[in-house]
């Protein structure tokens, strides 16, 4: 049985299953553990630089897709920063 065929046992299980599926910790886990947040941020920053490189130097056919991916990564980094600031202000 695949992950998509399994029925979640509860609402919480469904959220954890998606985090496991994409190999990203849940937002709650990110905000609770500083090292987890830093690890995800670092991976996203490397991805951001790689996408910028593809936009500048990569094949012309890859540029539109890299630009869209860069927008998503940049928005995610901004969200993580904002969430971290909100947590610190509490």
N, C-alpha and C positions, 0 to 999 in steps of 0.2 A: 504494500500500500504506500503510495507517495504522500508527501507532505500536504499536497493539495486535496487528497481524498480523505484525510483524517479529519474527524470532527473534533473541534476544541472541547475540552472538558468544562471550561468556564471562560468568562470574558478575559480574565488575566492570562490564561494559558494561550489564548489566541495571540495576544500582544507579544508574549515571550517567544512564541513560535515564529513570528515574523522577524523579530530581532535575531533569532538563531539562523533563520533562513538566509538573511542578508549578512550574517556575521558581524553585526553591529550591536553594541550593548543598547539596552533601552535608555531612553532619555533620563529616567530616574537614576539608573546606575551611573550614567555619565556625570550627572550633577553631584552624586554622592561621593564618587571617587575621583579625585583630582588627576591621578595618573591615567585613568581611563579617558578622561576628557582630553588630556594632553596628547595621548596616543592617537586618538581619532583626529584631533586638530592637525597633528603632524602629518598623518597620512593624507588628509585633505589638502594641506599646503603643498606637499610633494605632487599630488595630482594636479593642483592648480598650476604649478610651474610647468609640469609636463604638457598640459593642455595649451598653455601660452606658447610653448615651444612649437607645438604642432601648428598652431595658428600662424606663427611667424615663418616657420621653416618646413612645415609638412606638405604633403601633397594637396593640391588645390581641392580635390574632391573631399578631403577630410576636414577642411576648414569649417564649413557650416555646422557639422556635427560637433566639432571640438568647441566652437563658440557657444552652442547651446549647453554643452556639458560644463563649460567654464562658468556660465551664468548660474547653473544649479549648484556647483561647488562653492562659488563665491557667496551665494545666498545662504547656503548651509553654514559656512564659516561665520557669516554675519549673525545668523541665528544663534549659533553656539556662543559667540561673544556676548550677545545680548542676554541670553539665558544665564551665563556666568555672572554678568554684572547684576542682574536681578537677584540672583542668589546671594551675592556679596552684600547687596543693600539691605537684606533682611536681617 
